[in-house]
Amino acid sequence: MDVQGVRAAYRRYARHYDLYFGRVFHQGRKVAIEQMGIRPGEHVLEVGVGTGLALPEYPKGVRVTGTDLSPHMIERAQSRVDDMDLPDVTLLEMDASAMDFADASFDHVVAMYVLSVAPEPERMISEMRRVCKPGGRLYIVNHFRSRNPVVGGVERAMAPLSKLLGFRPDFALDEFVARNQLDVIEILPVNLFGYWTLLTAGREPAAEGAASGAAALEQRARRNKKHLRKRRLNRGRTAPETQTGRIMDDHRGP
Ligand SMILES: C[S@@+](CC[C@H](N)C(=O)[O-])C[C@H]1O[C@@H](n2cnc3c(N)ncnc32)[C@H](O)[C@@H]1O
């Protein structure tokens, strides 16, 4: 898909987007925002904000900037912001792979269900990194190719239909992590059957071998799905300022 293709697709989808992609994908949006452990005064960038379905989930008083390639999706997001009176949200039509923001502008940068649709995912990641403050994090919610040989095979077979489908069904997590040298901090399965993934990565590039580290994290996360759900619930009960540290601690442990 190129930029014009994305705009054309989302001009068609915008009207019915919430109906088809609202509830069914909402858990992933909520978990991504919880995972940020946003502190008062922080500034979040949500690229590919779409119709703004995630916007009401951000804590009150947090500044959120949402961008999207599609003017039709942004228009819907703006109506949501006006209807729900979300005064801390700013919306801009902008390509996430060439952003107008200065370096190190945001504390958290998130892309939900955008990667498989974006014309240049690598450039988008590089831009997300650039505009994120040092020490900040990137959050990516996406479907990656299943490790189940049958499901993964079907997804691979569907790859030539990417243009028609409007997304890449066979996005491989390991290749993506390696290509972008992502420093993966956490991987959580989200949504129905845990078929989608929330990937949390540091802003700075990882050392060699990032992909195998990510694969191990993913396998562990899928084995521990129940445990993760419980931990998320508990995390929701703790003070926001302690959340980020706890996530890091979990991953630095033996
Ligand atoms: C599947 S929708 C996801 C929308 C929203 N994040 C959500 O959770 O529902 C993908 C969105 O990404 C946008 N998009 C794709 N490529 C983009 C890019 N390079 N820059 C900004 N937005 C992009 C599309 O216009 C579309 O609104």
The ligand as an SDF file (V2000), in Angstrom:
LIG
                    3D

 27 29  0  0  0  0  0  0  0  0999 V2000
   -6.4000    0.0040   11.3510 C   0  0  0  0  0  0  0  0  0  0  0  0
   -6.4340    1.7420   11.5670 S   0  0  0  0  0  0  0  0  0  0  0  0
   -6.0810    1.9060   13.3130 C   0  0  0  0  0  0  0  0  0  0  0  0
   -6.6750    3.1480   13.8970 C   0  0  0  0  0  0  0  0  0  0  0  0
   -6.5450    3.2950   15.4180 C   0  0  0  0  0  0  0  0  0  0  0  0
   -5.1580    3.2890   15.8330 N   0  0  0  0  0  0  0  0  0  0  0  0
   -7.3310    2.2490   16.1620 C   0  0  0  0  0  0  0  0  0  0  0  0
   -6.8470    1.7560   17.1880 O   0  0  0  0  0  0  0  0  0  0  0  0
   -8.4520    1.9580   15.7610 O   0  0  0  0  0  0  0  0  0  0  0  0
   -4.9100    2.2440   10.8450 C   0  0  0  0  0  0  0  0  0  0  0  0
   -4.7550    3.7500   10.7670 C   0  0  0  0  0  0  0  0  0  0  0  0
   -3.3950    4.0450   10.4830 O   0  0  0  0  0  0  0  0  0  0  0  0
   -3.3620    5.1350    9.6020 C   0  0  0  0  0  0  0  0  0  0  0  0
   -2.0400    5.1250    8.9390 N   0  0  0  0  0  0  0  0  0  0  0  0
   -1.5060    4.1970    8.1170 C   0  0  0  0  0  0  0  0  0  0  0  0
   -0.2750    4.5560    7.7440 N   0  0  0  0  0  0  0  0  0  0  0  0
   -0.0030    5.7390    8.3610 C   0  0  0  0  0  0  0  0  0  0  0  0
    1.1160    6.6240    8.3710 C   0  0  0  0  0  0  0  0  0  0  0  0
    2.2300    6.3640    7.6630 N   0  0  0  0  0  0  0  0  0  0  0  0
    1.0420    7.7360    9.1030 N   0  0  0  0  0  0  0  0  0  0  0  0
   -0.0730    8.0340    9.8310 C   0  0  0  0  0  0  0  0  0  0  0  0
   -1.1620    7.2320    9.8440 N   0  0  0  0  0  0  0  0  0  0  0  0
   -1.1310    6.1020    9.1290 C   0  0  0  0  0  0  0  0  0  0  0  0
   -4.5500    4.8920    8.6740 C   0  0  0  0  0  0  0  0  0  0  0  0
   -4.9300    6.0650    7.9990 O   0  0  0  0  0  0  0  0  0  0  0  0
   -5.5870    4.3960    9.6770 C   0  0  0  0  0  0  0  0  0  0  0  0
   -6.3460    5.4530   10.2130 O   0  0  0  0  0  0  0  0  0  0  0  0
  1  2  1  0
  2  3  1  0
  2 10  1  0
  3  4  1  0
  4  5  1  0
  5  6  1  0
  5  7  1  0
  7  8  2  0
  7  9  1  0
 10 11  1  0
 11 12  1  0
 11 26  1  0
 12 13  1  0
 13 14  1  0
 13 24  1  0
 14 15  1  0
 14 23  1  0
 15 16  2  0
 16 17  1  0
 17 18  1  0
 17 23  2  0
 18 19  1  0
 18 20  2  0
 20 21  1  0
 21 22  2  0
 22 23  1  0
 24 25  1  0
 24 26  1  0
 26 27  1  0
M  CHG  2   2   1   9  -1
M  END
$$$$
